[in-house]
Amino acid sequence: MTADEPTWMTDVADRQEHGIDERRWAVGHALGVYIALCGKLVLPRSLTAPCGRRCPRCAYLAAPPLAPTRVARLLRLMVS
């Protein structure tokens, strides 16, 4: 895990795995409630419980941006 990767926690209510960035994790750790990348307030399930399905919005927000060369290559493929 790199510093840019979120910590993933499964929420009690929706049972989805949500991404928590480092700054929000530090604040939430003191309270026991976390704000996910998607904006949802996450009350974590037991850490021994199986992981839930990953929140699509958190997964999208946590994905690294495409490199400019990759974007240019994709655009060329779309135009051809």
HTML snippet that shows the backbone in 3Dmol.js (N, CA, C, O; Angstrom):
<script src="https://3Dmol.org/build/3Dmol-min.js"></script>
<div id="view" style="width:600px;height:400px;position:relative"></div>
<script>
const pdb = `
ATOM      1  N   MET A   1       0.837  -1.181   0.000  1.00  0.00           N
ATOM      2  CA  MET A   1       0.000   0.000   0.000  1.00  0.00           C
ATOM      3  C   MET A   1       0.877   1.238   0.000  1.00  0.00           C
ATOM      4  O   MET A   1       1.817   1.333   0.789  1.00  0.00           O
ATOM      5  N   THR A   2       0.581   2.186  -0.874  1.00  0.00           N
ATOM      6  CA  THR A   2       1.331   3.442  -0.901  1.00  0.00           C
ATOM      7  C   THR A   2       0.585   4.485  -0.082  1.00  0.00           C
ATOM      8  O   THR A   2      -0.542   4.254   0.355  1.00  0.00           O
ATOM      9  N   ALA A   3       1.223   5.636   0.123  1.00  0.00           N
ATOM     10  CA  ALA A   3       0.611   6.701   0.912  1.00  0.00           C
ATOM     11  C   ALA A   3      -0.665   7.225   0.263  1.00  0.00           C
ATOM     12  O   ALA A   3      -1.548   7.727   0.957  1.00  0.00           O
ATOM     13  N   ASP A   4      -0.772   7.114  -1.066  1.00  0.00           N
ATOM     14  CA  ASP A   4      -1.948   7.624  -1.771  1.00  0.00           C
ATOM     15  C   ASP A   4      -3.126   6.658  -1.761  1.00  0.00           C
ATOM     16  O   ASP A   4      -4.252   7.059  -2.055  1.00  0.00           O
ATOM     17  N   GLU A   5      -2.889   5.412  -1.431  1.00  0.00           N
ATOM     18  CA  GLU A   5      -3.957   4.417  -1.435  1.00  0.00           C
ATOM     19  C   GLU A   5      -4.801   4.549  -0.180  1.00  0.00           C
ATOM     20  O   GLU A   5      -4.268   4.733   0.915  1.00  0.00           O
ATOM     21  N   PRO A   6      -6.127   4.456  -0.335  1.00  0.00           N
ATOM     22  CA  PRO A   6      -6.981   4.550   0.849  1.00  0.00           C
ATOM     23  C   PRO A   6      -6.971   3.258   1.664  1.00  0.00           C
ATOM     24  O   PRO A   6      -6.549   2.204   1.187  1.00  0.00           O
ATOM     25  N   THR A   7      -7.442   3.366   2.891  1.00  0.00           N
ATOM     26  CA  THR A   7      -7.713   2.200   3.722  1.00  0.00           C
ATOM     27  C   THR A   7      -9.158   1.818   3.426  1.00  0.00           C
ATOM     28  O   THR A   7     -10.031   2.684   3.366  1.00  0.00           O
ATOM     29  N   TRP A   8      -9.411   0.533   3.243  1.00  0.00           N
ATOM     30  CA  TRP A   8     -10.755   0.075   2.891  1.00  0.00           C
ATOM     31  C   TRP A   8     -11.429  -0.516   4.106  1.00  0.00           C
ATOM     32  O   TRP A   8     -10.863  -1.373   4.784  1.00  0.00           O
ATOM     33  N   MET A   9     -12.663  -0.052   4.389  1.00  0.00           N
ATOM     34  CA  MET A   9     -13.444  -0.534   5.530  1.00  0.00           C
ATOM     35  C   MET A   9     -14.852  -0.856   5.088  1.00  0.00           C
ATOM     36  O   MET A   9     -15.443  -0.133   4.287  1.00  0.00           O
ATOM     37  N   THR A  10     -15.388  -1.945   5.613  1.00  0.00           N
ATOM     38  CA  THR A  10     -16.762  -2.331   5.301  1.00  0.00           C
ATOM     39  C   THR A  10     -17.704  -1.670   6.298  1.00  0.00           C
ATOM     40  O   THR A  10     -17.505  -1.759   7.509  1.00  0.00           O
ATOM     41  N   ASP A  11     -18.729  -1.007   5.775  1.00  0.00           N
ATOM     42  CA  ASP A  11     -19.700  -0.293   6.594  1.00  0.00           C
ATOM     43  C   ASP A  11     -20.753  -1.255   7.149  1.00  0.00           C
ATOM     44  O   ASP A  11     -21.161  -2.195   6.467  1.00  0.00           O
ATOM     45  N   VAL A  12     -21.185  -1.020   8.374  1.00  0.00           N
ATOM     46  CA  VAL A  12     -22.200  -1.853   9.022  1.00  0.00           C
ATOM     47  C   VAL A  12     -23.530  -1.762   8.267  1.00  0.00           C
ATOM     48  O   VAL A  12     -24.191  -2.780   8.061  1.00  0.00           O
ATOM     49  N   ALA A  13     -23.927  -0.561   7.857  1.00  0.00           N
ATOM     50  CA  ALA A  13     -25.257  -0.359   7.269  1.00  0.00           C
ATOM     51  C   ALA A  13     -25.391  -0.937   5.866  1.00  0.00           C
ATOM     52  O   ALA A  13     -26.291  -1.738   5.615  1.00  0.00           O
ATOM     53  N   ASP A  14     -24.502  -0.540   4.940  1.00  0.00           N
ATOM     54  CA  ASP A  14     -24.674  -0.989   3.552  1.00  0.00           C
ATOM     55  C   ASP A  14     -23.795  -2.180   3.183  1.00  0.00           C
ATOM     56  O   ASP A  14     -23.900  -2.716   2.080  1.00  0.00           O
ATOM     57  N   ARG A  15     -22.934  -2.587   4.102  1.00  0.00           N
ATOM     58  CA  ARG A  15     -22.035  -3.728   3.920  1.00  0.00           C
ATOM     59  C   ARG A  15     -21.141  -3.610   2.691  1.00  0.00           C
ATOM     60  O   ARG A  15     -20.679  -4.614   2.150  1.00  0.00           O
ATOM     61  N   GLN A  16     -20.902  -2.376   2.257  1.00  0.00           N
ATOM     62  CA  GLN A  16     -19.964  -2.132   1.160  1.00  0.00           C
ATOM     63  C   GLN A  16     -18.632  -1.697   1.741  1.00  0.00           C
ATOM     64  O   GLN A  16     -18.568  -1.110   2.821  1.00  0.00           O
ATOM     65  N   GLU A  17     -17.584  -1.992   1.014  1.00  0.00           N
ATOM     66  CA  GLU A  17     -16.232  -1.603   1.416  1.00  0.00           C
ATOM     67  C   GLU A  17     -15.980  -0.196   0.876  1.00  0.00           C
ATOM     68  O   GLU A  17     -16.046   0.029  -0.332  1.00  0.00           O
ATOM     69  N   HIS A  18     -15.693   0.745   1.767  1.00  0.00           N
ATOM     70  CA  HIS A  18     -15.488   2.142   1.386  1.00  0.00           C
ATOM     71  C   HIS A  18     -14.033   2.537   1.607  1.00  0.00           C
ATOM     72  O   HIS A  18     -13.375   2.050   2.527  1.00  0.00           O
ATOM     73  N   GLY A  19     -13.546   3.420   0.755  1.00  0.00           N
ATOM     74  CA  GLY A  19     -12.177   3.917   0.858  1.00  0.00           C
ATOM     75  C   GLY A  19     -12.107   5.110   1.799  1.00  0.00           C
ATOM     76  O   GLY A  19     -12.919   6.031   1.712  1.00  0.00           O
ATOM     77  N   ILE A  20     -11.132   5.087   2.695  1.00  0.00           N
ATOM     78  CA  ILE A  20     -10.906   6.185   3.634  1.00  0.00           C
ATOM     79  C   ILE A  20      -9.486   6.688   3.408  1.00  0.00           C
ATOM     80  O   ILE A  20      -8.533   5.922   3.544  1.00  0.00           O
ATOM     81  N   ASP A  21      -9.330   7.981   3.061  1.00  0.00           N
ATOM     82  CA  ASP A  21      -7.966   8.480   2.853  1.00  0.00           C
ATOM     83  C   ASP A  21      -7.272   8.705   4.201  1.00  0.00           C
ATOM     84  O   ASP A  21      -7.909   8.694   5.254  1.00  0.00           O
ATOM     85  N   GLU A  22      -5.970   8.905   4.141  1.00  0.00           N
ATOM     86  CA  GLU A  22      -5.145   8.957   5.353  1.00  0.00           C
ATOM     87  C   GLU A  22      -5.577  10.068   6.307  1.00  0.00           C
ATOM     88  O   GLU A  22      -5.645   9.855   7.518  1.00  0.00           O
ATOM     89  N   ARG A  23      -5.866  11.240   5.773  1.00  0.00           N
ATOM     90  CA  ARG A  23      -6.250  12.381   6.614  1.00  0.00           C
ATOM     91  C   ARG A  23      -7.578  12.109   7.326  1.00  0.00           C
ATOM     92  O   ARG A  23      -7.709  12.347   8.527  1.00  0.00           O
ATOM     93  N   ARG A  24      -8.561  11.607   6.572  1.00  0.00           N
ATOM     94  CA  ARG A  24      -9.872  11.317   7.161  1.00  0.00           C
ATOM     95  C   ARG A  24      -9.804  10.126   8.113  1.00  0.00           C
ATOM     96  O   ARG A  24     -10.576  10.051   9.068  1.00  0.00           O
ATOM     97  N   TRP A  25      -8.890   9.200   7.858  1.00  0.00           N
ATOM     98  CA  TRP A  25      -8.741   8.052   8.743  1.00  0.00           C
ATOM     99  C   TRP A  25      -8.248   8.520  10.112  1.00  0.00           C
ATOM    100  O   TRP A  25      -8.727   8.042  11.141  1.00  0.00           O
ATOM    101  N   ALA A  26      -7.296   9.450  10.130  1.00  0.00           N
ATOM    102  CA  ALA A  26      -6.750   9.951  11.396  1.00  0.00           C
ATOM    103  C   ALA A  26      -7.836  10.630  12.228  1.00  0.00           C
ATOM    104  O   ALA A  26      -7.894  10.433  13.442  1.00  0.00           O
ATOM    105  N   VAL A  27      -8.684  11.414  11.600  1.00  0.00           N
ATOM    106  CA  VAL A  27      -9.778  12.086  12.309  1.00  0.00           C
ATOM    107  C   VAL A  27     -10.814  11.053  12.769  1.00  0.00           C
ATOM    108  O   VAL A  27     -11.245  11.076  13.922  1.00  0.00           O
ATOM    109  N   GLY A  28     -11.203  10.170  11.886  1.00  0.00           N
ATOM    110  CA  GLY A  28     -12.223   9.172  12.207  1.00  0.00           C
ATOM    111  C   GLY A  28     -11.789   8.178  13.254  1.00  0.00           C
ATOM    112  O   GLY A  28     -12.611   7.671  14.017  1.00  0.00           O
ATOM    113  N   HIS A  29     -10.502   7.895  13.295  1.00  0.00           N
ATOM    114  CA  HIS A  29      -9.978   6.913  14.251  1.00  0.00           C
ATOM    115  C   HIS A  29     -10.296   7.343  15.681  1.00  0.00           C
ATOM    116  O   HIS A  29     -10.616   6.508  16.527  1.00  0.00           O
ATOM    117  N   ALA A  30     -10.207   8.635  15.946  1.00  0.00           N
ATOM    118  CA  ALA A  30     -10.503   9.143  17.290  1.00  0.00           C
ATOM    119  C   ALA A  30     -11.990   9.024  17.623  1.00  0.00           C
ATOM    120  O   ALA A  30     -12.363   8.862  18.785  1.00  0.00           O
ATOM    121  N   LEU A  31     -12.843   9.107  16.583  1.00  0.00           N
ATOM    122  CA  LEU A  31     -14.290   9.082  16.798  1.00  0.00           C
ATOM    123  C   LEU A  31     -14.911   7.695  16.607  1.00  0.00           C
ATOM    124  O   LEU A  31     -15.981   7.414  17.146  1.00  0.00           O
ATOM    125  N   GLY A  32     -14.247   6.840  15.849  1.00  0.00           N
ATOM    126  CA  GLY A  32     -14.786   5.523  15.541  1.00  0.00           C
ATOM    127  C   GLY A  32     -15.745   5.532  14.357  1.00  0.00           C
ATOM    128  O   GLY A  32     -16.360   4.513  14.046  1.00  0.00           O
ATOM    129  N   VAL A  33     -15.873   6.676  13.699  1.00  0.00           N
ATOM    130  CA  VAL A  33     -16.719   6.849  12.521  1.00  0.00           C
ATOM    131  C   VAL A  33     -15.873   7.573  11.480  1.00  0.00           C
ATOM    132  O   VAL A  33     -15.150   8.516  11.802  1.00  0.00           O
ATOM    133  N   TYR A  34     -15.968   7.126  10.237  1.00  0.00           N
ATOM    134  CA  TYR A  34     -15.091   7.645   9.189  1.00  0.00           C
ATOM    135  C   TYR A  34     -15.899   8.232   8.041  1.00  0.00           C
ATOM    136  O   TYR A  34     -17.027   7.808   7.790  1.00  0.00           O
ATOM    137  N   ILE A  35     -15.321   9.209   7.342  1.00  0.00           N
ATOM    138  CA  ILE A  35     -15.953   9.755   6.143  1.00  0.00           C
ATOM    139  C   ILE A  35     -15.225   9.157   4.941  1.00  0.00           C
ATOM    140  O   ILE A  35     -14.022   9.350   4.763  1.00  0.00           O
ATOM    141  N   ALA A  36     -15.979   8.431   4.127  1.00  0.00           N
ATOM    142  CA  ALA A  36     -15.407   7.749   2.960  1.00  0.00           C
ATOM    143  C   ALA A  36     -15.135   8.737   1.828  1.00  0.00           C
ATOM    144  O   ALA A  36     -15.601   9.876   1.848  1.00  0.00           O
ATOM    145  N   LEU A  37     -14.376   8.276   0.851  1.00  0.00           N
ATOM    146  CA  LEU A  37     -14.089   9.091  -0.334  1.00  0.00           C
ATOM    147  C   LEU A  37     -15.371   9.532  -1.027  1.00  0.00           C
ATOM    148  O   LEU A  37     -15.431  10.623  -1.595  1.00  0.00           O
ATOM    149  N   CYS A  38     -16.398   8.682  -0.981  1.00  0.00           N
ATOM    150  CA  CYS A  38     -17.680   8.984  -1.630  1.00  0.00           C
ATOM    151  C   CYS A  38     -18.539   9.932  -0.800  1.00  0.00           C
ATOM    152  O   CYS A  38     -19.581  10.390  -1.269  1.00  0.00           O
ATOM    153  N   GLY A  39     -18.115  10.236   0.435  1.00  0.00           N
ATOM    154  CA  GLY A  39     -18.850  11.142   1.297  1.00  0.00           C
ATOM    155  C   GLY A  39     -19.726  10.452   2.333  1.00  0.00           C
ATOM    156  O   GLY A  39     -20.297  11.115   3.200  1.00  0.00           O
ATOM    157  N   LYS A  40     -19.840   9.133   2.255  1.00  0.00           N
ATOM    158  CA  LYS A  40     -20.678   8.388   3.208  1.00  0.00           C
ATOM    159  C   LYS A  40     -20.010   8.322   4.570  1.00  0.00           C
ATOM    160  O   LYS A  40     -18.792   8.181   4.672  1.00  0.00           O
ATOM    161  N   LEU A  41     -20.816   8.424   5.609  1.00  0.00           N
ATOM    162  CA  LEU A  41     -20.335   8.238   6.973  1.00  0.00           C
ATOM    163  C   LEU A  41     -20.261   6.736   7.224  1.00  0.00           C
ATOM    164  O   LEU A  41     -21.274   6.044   7.127  1.00  0.00           O
ATOM    165  N   VAL A  42     -19.085   6.230   7.543  1.00  0.00           N
ATOM    166  CA  VAL A  42     -18.856   4.784   7.661  1.00  0.00           C
ATOM    167  C   VAL A  42     -18.652   4.389   9.116  1.00  0.00           C
ATOM    168  O   VAL A  42     -17.763   4.898   9.799  1.00  0.00           O
ATOM    169  N   LEU A  43     -19.494   3.474   9.571  1.00  0.00           N
ATOM    170  CA  LEU A  43     -19.323   2.837  10.865  1.00  0.00           C
ATOM    171  C   LEU A  43     -18.794   1.440  10.540  1.00  0.00           C
ATOM    172  O   LEU A  43     -19.542   0.601  10.039  1.00  0.00           O
ATOM    173  N   PRO A  44     -17.516   1.182  10.817  1.00  0.00           N
ATOM    174  CA  PRO A  44     -16.923  -0.078  10.360  1.00  0.00           C
ATOM    175  C   PRO A  44     -17.491  -1.316  11.039  1.00  0.00           C
ATOM    176  O   PRO A  44     -17.811  -1.318  12.228  1.00  0.00           O
ATOM    177  N   ARG A  45     -17.603  -2.371  10.230  1.00  0.00           N
ATOM    178  CA  ARG A  45     -17.964  -3.691  10.749  1.00  0.00           C
ATOM    179  C   ARG A  45     -16.764  -4.245  11.500  1.00  0.00           C
ATOM    180  O   ARG A  45     -15.678  -3.668  11.466  1.00  0.00           O
ATOM    181  N   SER A  46     -16.962  -5.333  12.157  1.00  0.00           N
ATOM    182  CA  SER A  46     -15.863  -6.007  12.828  1.00  0.00           C
ATOM    183  C   SER A  46     -14.761  -6.294  11.805  1.00  0.00           C
ATOM    184  O   SER A  46     -15.046  -6.708  10.681  1.00  0.00           O
ATOM    185  N   LEU A  47     -13.529  -6.078  12.187  1.00  0.00           N
ATOM    186  CA  LEU A  47     -12.416  -6.316  11.260  1.00  0.00           C
ATOM    187  C   LEU A  47     -12.215  -7.800  10.980  1.00  0.00           C
ATOM    188  O   LEU A  47     -11.454  -8.164  10.084  1.00  0.00           O
ATOM    189  N   THR A  48     -12.889  -8.656  11.738  1.00  0.00           N
ATOM    190  CA  THR A  48     -12.806 -10.093  11.466  1.00  0.00           C
ATOM    191  C   THR A  48     -13.904 -10.546  10.503  1.00  0.00           C
ATOM    192  O   THR A  48     -13.879 -11.679  10.022  1.00  0.00           O
ATOM    193  N   ALA A  49     -14.875  -9.658  10.218  1.00  0.00           N
ATOM    194  CA  ALA A  49     -15.951  -9.985   9.276  1.00  0.00           C
ATOM    195  C   ALA A  49     -15.409  -9.946   7.848  1.00  0.00           C
ATOM    196  O   ALA A  49     -14.463  -9.210   7.566  1.00  0.00           O
ATOM    197  N   PRO A  50     -15.993 -10.725   6.952  1.00  0.00           N
ATOM    198  CA  PRO A  50     -15.536 -10.696   5.564  1.00  0.00           C
ATOM    199  C   PRO A  50     -15.768  -9.317   4.936  1.00  0.00           C
ATOM    200  O   PRO A  50     -16.698  -8.599   5.304  1.00  0.00           O
ATOM    201  N   CYS A  51     -14.912  -8.969   3.991  1.00  0.00           N
ATOM    202  CA  CYS A  51     -15.039  -7.682   3.291  1.00  0.00           C
ATOM    203  C   CYS A  51     -16.310  -7.680   2.459  1.00  0.00           C
ATOM    204  O   CYS A  51     -16.737  -8.713   1.945  1.00  0.00           O
ATOM    205  N   GLY A  52     -16.898  -6.520   2.338  1.00  0.00           N
ATOM    206  CA  GLY A  52     -18.078  -6.369   1.492  1.00  0.00           C
ATOM    207  C   GLY A  52     -17.664  -6.040   0.060  1.00  0.00           C
ATOM    208  O   GLY A  52     -16.480  -5.965  -0.269  1.00  0.00           O
ATOM    209  N   ARG A  53     -18.681  -5.846  -0.778  1.00  0.00           N
ATOM    210  CA  ARG A  53     -18.435  -5.430  -2.164  1.00  0.00           C
ATOM    211  C   ARG A  53     -17.917  -3.995  -2.128  1.00  0.00           C
ATOM    212  O   ARG A  53     -18.400  -3.182  -1.341  1.00  0.00           O
ATOM    213  N   ARG A  54     -16.946  -3.682  -2.965  1.00  0.00           N
ATOM    214  CA  ARG A  54     -16.351  -2.367  -2.979  1.00  0.00           C
ATOM    215  C   ARG A  54     -17.340  -1.322  -3.504  1.00  0.00           C
ATOM    216  O   ARG A  54     -18.008  -1.547  -4.513  1.00  0.00           O
ATOM    217  N   CYS A  55     -17.426  -0.204  -2.829  1.00  0.00           N
ATOM    218  CA  CYS A  55     -18.280   0.903  -3.248  1.00  0.00           C
ATOM    219  C   CYS A  55     -17.785   1.406  -4.609  1.00  0.00           C
ATOM    220  O   CYS A  55     -16.618   1.778  -4.726  1.00  0.00           O
ATOM    221  N   PRO A  56     -18.634   1.427  -5.633  1.00  0.00           N
ATOM    222  CA  PRO A  56     -18.186   1.845  -6.962  1.00  0.00           C
ATOM    223  C   PRO A  56     -17.670   3.284  -6.991  1.00  0.00           C
ATOM    224  O   PRO A  56     -16.705   3.586  -7.693  1.00  0.00           O
ATOM    225  N   ARG A  57     -18.310   4.164  -6.233  1.00  0.00           N
ATOM    226  CA  ARG A  57     -17.886   5.579  -6.215  1.00  0.00           C
ATOM    227  C   ARG A  57     -16.510   5.715  -5.556  1.00  0.00           C
ATOM    228  O   ARG A  57     -15.650   6.429  -6.070  1.00  0.00           O
ATOM    229  N   CYS A  58     -16.295   5.045  -4.436  1.00  0.00           N
ATOM    230  CA  CYS A  58     -14.979   5.085  -3.774  1.00  0.00           C
ATOM    231  C   CYS A  58     -13.903   4.491  -4.678  1.00  0.00           C
ATOM    232  O   CYS A  58     -12.799   5.027  -4.773  1.00  0.00           O
ATOM    233  N   ALA A  59     -14.230   3.378  -5.342  1.00  0.00           N
ATOM    234  CA  ALA A  59     -13.259   2.732  -6.237  1.00  0.00           C
ATOM    235  C   ALA A  59     -12.870   3.682  -7.363  1.00  0.00           C
ATOM    236  O   ALA A  59     -11.698   3.773  -7.729  1.00  0.00           O
ATOM    237  N   TYR A  60     -13.861   4.390  -7.912  1.00  0.00           N
ATOM    238  CA  TYR A  60     -13.591   5.352  -8.992  1.00  0.00           C
ATOM    239  C   TYR A  60     -12.709   6.487  -8.480  1.00  0.00           C
ATOM    240  O   TYR A  60     -11.745   6.874  -9.141  1.00  0.00           O
ATOM    241  N   LEU A  61     -13.034   7.017  -7.311  1.00  0.00           N
ATOM    242  CA  LEU A  61     -12.271   8.140  -6.763  1.00  0.00           C
ATOM    243  C   LEU A  61     -10.869   7.734  -6.320  1.00  0.00           C
ATOM    244  O   LEU A  61      -9.959   8.563  -6.309  1.00  0.00           O
ATOM    245  N   ALA A  62     -10.687   6.470  -5.956  1.00  0.00           N
ATOM    246  CA  ALA A  62      -9.378   5.997  -5.502  1.00  0.00           C
ATOM    247  C   ALA A  62      -8.462   5.587  -6.654  1.00  0.00           C
ATOM    248  O   ALA A  62      -7.252   5.456  -6.469  1.00  0.00           O
ATOM    249  N   ALA A  63      -9.037   5.382  -7.846  1.00  0.00           N
ATOM    250  CA  ALA A  63      -8.235   4.929  -8.988  1.00  0.00           C
ATOM    251  C   ALA A  63      -7.234   6.007  -9.398  1.00  0.00           C
ATOM    252  O   ALA A  63      -7.577   7.188  -9.458  1.00  0.00           O
ATOM    253  N   PRO A  64      -6.002   5.602  -9.677  1.00  0.00           N
ATOM    254  CA  PRO A  64      -5.013   6.591 -10.111  1.00  0.00           C
ATOM    255  C   PRO A  64      -5.397   7.166 -11.477  1.00  0.00           C
ATOM    256  O   PRO A  64      -5.969   6.465 -12.311  1.00  0.00           O
ATOM    257  N   PRO A  65      -5.081   8.443 -11.700  1.00  0.00           N
ATOM    258  CA  PRO A  65      -5.403   9.026 -13.006  1.00  0.00           C
ATOM    259  C   PRO A  65      -4.593   8.361 -14.112  1.00  0.00           C
ATOM    260  O   PRO A  65      -3.488   7.873 -13.874  1.00  0.00           O
ATOM    261  N   LEU A  66      -5.142   8.343 -15.308  1.00  0.00           N
ATOM    262  CA  LEU A  66      -4.423   7.776 -16.445  1.00  0.00           C
ATOM    263  C   LEU A  66      -3.242   8.662 -16.806  1.00  0.00           C
ATOM    264  O   LEU A  66      -3.335   9.888 -16.749  1.00  0.00           O
ATOM    265  N   ALA A  67      -2.152   8.046 -17.172  1.00  0.00           N
ATOM    266  CA  ALA A  67      -0.984   8.795 -17.626  1.00  0.00           C
ATOM    267  C   ALA A  67      -1.330   9.499 -18.939  1.00  0.00           C
ATOM    268  O   ALA A  67      -2.091   8.955 -19.739  1.00  0.00           O
ATOM    269  N   PRO A  68      -0.787  10.697 -19.178  1.00  0.00           N
ATOM    270  CA  PRO A  68      -1.102  11.428 -20.406  1.00  0.00           C
ATOM    271  C   PRO A  68      -0.865  10.621 -21.683  1.00  0.00           C
ATOM    272  O   PRO A  68      -1.643  10.736 -22.630  1.00  0.00           O
ATOM    273  N   THR A  69       0.193   9.809 -21.728  1.00  0.00           N
ATOM    274  CA  THR A  69       0.461   9.015 -22.928  1.00  0.00           C
ATOM    275  C   THR A  69      -0.628   7.966 -23.126  1.00  0.00           C
ATOM    276  O   THR A  69      -0.996   7.653 -24.258  1.00  0.00           O
ATOM    277  N   ARG A  70      -1.133   7.433 -22.039  1.00  0.00           N
ATOM    278  CA  ARG A  70      -2.201   6.439 -22.133  1.00  0.00           C
ATOM    279  C   ARG A  70      -3.485   7.087 -22.631  1.00  0.00           C
ATOM    280  O   ARG A  70      -4.204   6.503 -23.442  1.00  0.00           O
ATOM    281  N   VAL A  71      -3.776   8.290 -22.149  1.00  0.00           N
ATOM    282  CA  VAL A  71      -4.965   9.017 -22.598  1.00  0.00           C
ATOM    283  C   VAL A  71      -4.860   9.300 -24.090  1.00  0.00           C
ATOM    284  O   VAL A  71      -5.824   9.098 -24.827  1.00  0.00           O
ATOM    285  N   ALA A  72      -3.696   9.767 -24.543  1.00  0.00           N
ATOM    286  CA  ALA A  72      -3.493  10.067 -25.961  1.00  0.00           C
ATOM    287  C   ALA A  72      -3.666   8.800 -26.792  1.00  0.00           C
ATOM    288  O   ALA A  72      -4.267   8.843 -27.866  1.00  0.00           O
ATOM    289  N   ARG A  73      -3.154   7.691 -26.315  1.00  0.00           N
ATOM    290  CA  ARG A  73      -3.287   6.421 -27.040  1.00  0.00           C
ATOM    291  C   ARG A  73      -4.757   5.999 -27.140  1.00  0.00           C
ATOM    292  O   ARG A  73      -5.209   5.551 -28.194  1.00  0.00           O
ATOM    293  N   LEU A  74      -5.493   6.142 -26.046  1.00  0.00           N
ATOM    294  CA  LEU A  74      -6.910   5.792 -26.052  1.00  0.00           C
ATOM    295  C   LEU A  74      -7.699   6.692 -27.011  1.00  0.00           C
ATOM    296  O   LEU A  74      -8.579   6.219 -27.732  1.00  0.00           O
ATOM    297  N   LEU A  75      -7.379   7.985 -27.014  1.00  0.00           N
ATOM    298  CA  LEU A  75      -8.056   8.910 -27.927  1.00  0.00           C
ATOM    299  C   LEU A  75      -7.779   8.549 -29.386  1.00  0.00           C
ATOM    300  O   LEU A  75      -8.676   8.605 -30.227  1.00  0.00           O
ATOM    301  N   ARG A  76      -6.536   8.181 -29.677  1.00  0.00           N
ATOM    302  CA  ARG A  76      -6.189   7.777 -31.060  1.00  0.00           C
ATOM    303  C   ARG A  76      -6.992   6.545 -31.467  1.00  0.00           C
ATOM    304  O   ARG A  76      -7.470   6.457 -32.598  1.00  0.00           O
ATOM    305  N   LEU A  77      -7.140   5.602 -30.553  1.00  0.00           N
ATOM    306  CA  LEU A  77      -7.905   4.387 -30.862  1.00  0.00           C
ATOM    307  C   LEU A  77      -9.385   4.715 -31.079  1.00  0.00           C
ATOM    308  O   LEU A  77     -10.037   4.103 -31.925  1.00  0.00           O
ATOM    309  N   MET A  78      -9.905   5.655 -30.335  1.00  0.00           N
ATOM    310  CA  MET A  78     -11.308   6.019 -30.487  1.00  0.00           C
ATOM    311  C   MET A  78     -11.580   6.743 -31.797  1.00  0.00           C
ATOM    312  O   MET A  78     -12.654   6.590 -32.379  1.00  0.00           O
ATOM    313  N   VAL A  79     -10.615   7.531 -32.266  1.00  0.00           N
ATOM    314  CA  VAL A  79     -10.782   8.293 -33.493  1.00  0.00           C
ATOM    315  C   VAL A  79     -10.583   7.422 -34.724  1.00  0.00           C
ATOM    316  O   VAL A  79     -11.219   7.647 -35.754  1.00  0.00           O
ATOM    317  N   SER A  80      -9.705   6.429 -34.624  1.00  0.00           N
ATOM    318  CA  SER A  80      -9.422   5.600 -35.804  1.00  0.00           C
ATOM    319  C   SER A  80     -10.551   4.668 -36.154  1.00  0.00           C
ATOM    320  O   SER A  80     -10.452   3.913 -37.122  1.00  0.00           O
TER     321      SER A  80
END
`;
const viewer = $3Dmol.createViewer("view");
viewer.addModel(pdb, "pdb");
viewer.setStyle({}, {cartoon: {color: "spectrum"}});
viewer.zoomTo();
viewer.render();
</script>
